[in-house]
């Protein structure tokens, strides 16, 4: 069973930066896209950044210009560089990898890493 493990979260002051990592326990094939989601307390989960198998990036409007998604295929790792953090970015950030050329697809999820932005 493939596992995704996130790291890199923490407590940071407004204006600060973090780099989140998501490591897959083994190489995945037939990847459709990889993404980062976040869920703040009392709010619905939202997709904040995604990258397709062809390398096309998409971002939620609220994070454009501040978040950058990237991959290191040799390390089976997905990254999310977060700059200019704001209190409203406080959330649990989870990575997701979708595989398959269906439907059906198969989704893999990590358990998440907490990001807290506070002075």
N, C-alpha and C positions, 0 to 999 in steps of 0.2 A: 504494500500500500504506500503510495507516494505521500510524503508529508511535506508541507510548506511551513517554514518557521521564520517568523518576522523578528527583527531586532532593530535597535537604534532609537526607540522612543525614549521619552523622558520629560523632565520639567525644564522649560526654557522660557526666558524672558521675551516679551514682545519685541519683535524685530530680529530675533535670533534665527538660527538655522539648525536643521537636523538632516541627517541622511538615514532613511529607513532602508533596511535590507530584507529580502525575502529569499531564503535559500530552499531549493527543492532537494529532497533526499536522493533523487535520481533524475537523470535526464528524461524530459518529456518529449514526445513526438507528436506531430500533427497539431501543433499549437495554433489555435485560432487567434487568441489574444491573451494578453496579460494585463491585469489592472490592479489598481489600489482603490479600495473603498474606505469610507470612514463612517463611524456612527457616533454622534454626540448624544449625551444623556437626553432622553425625552424626544429625540428626533429620529427620523427614518434614516436608514443607511443610504449613502449616496456614493456613486462612482466618481472619483475625483480625477483619475488619470488612467489612461489605457494606451497600450501599444499593440498594434496588430502584428501578425506574423511577417508582414511586409515592411514593418518599421514605421508605420504611420501612427503618430501620436495624437491623442485627443485629451482635452482637459475640460473640466467643469469651468464655467465662467468665473466662479468665485476664486479659482486658484490660478488662472492663466497668468503667465508672467512670473509666477512665484514658485510653482512646482515644476519639476522636470522628472519624467520617467525614463529609465534606461535599463538595459540588460547587459549581462556578461554571460554569454552562453557557455563559455568555457568553465565558468564557476556555477552554472545552473542558478544564477542569482538575478533577481529583479530588484531595482533600486527606485527610491523616490527621494529626490533632493527637494527639501522644503526650505525656502528662504522667506525672509520678511514675515515671520510667523506672527499671527494675530490671535487674540484670545478666542475668537470664534473658530479657530482651527483646532481647538481642544476636542479630542475624540479618540476612539480606538480605531487604529488604522489596520486594515486587513488586506492581504494580497489574495488574488484570485487568478487562476490559470484555467483557461478553457481549451479543451482539446477535442479533436474530431472534426469531421467535415459533414456532419449530419444536418438537420436533427436526426437522431439525438446527439447531444454533445455530452462531454463529461467535464464537470467543474471540480477543481481542487481549491481548497481554502486553507489559509492559515488561521491561527487562533487570535491573532492581532497583537498589536503593541500600542501602549497608551502614550499619547502625546498630550501634554498639558502645557498651555501657554499662560503664564501668569507672572506678574511682577511681585 
